[in-house]
Amino acid sequence: NISEVDGKLRVTFEHHPDLYGELEPLGENEEFVCTYNQIIYGVKKVRFKVEDGKVVKYQMQVADFIDRMRYTFDRITK
């Protein structure tokens, strides 16, 4: 889940309630830098896919020694 907290974008994780990341824009494209609140997870680039002005998916990862996978999150509309 991505929301605005204290004027900053924050990503939270349903199955990791103590973990979150602060997102900061990286240039003028659809990439951001994610700085996790638990430094062991690292500082990683997040890529967003935007269609018609809305985020439809994003990819992110954590430090390689924790998990080498890149995770893709798709927007689900109800």
Secondary structure by P-SEA (a helix, b strand, c coil): cccccccbbbbbbcccccbbbbbbbcccccbbbbbbccccccbbbbbbbbccccccccccccccccccbbbbbbbbcc
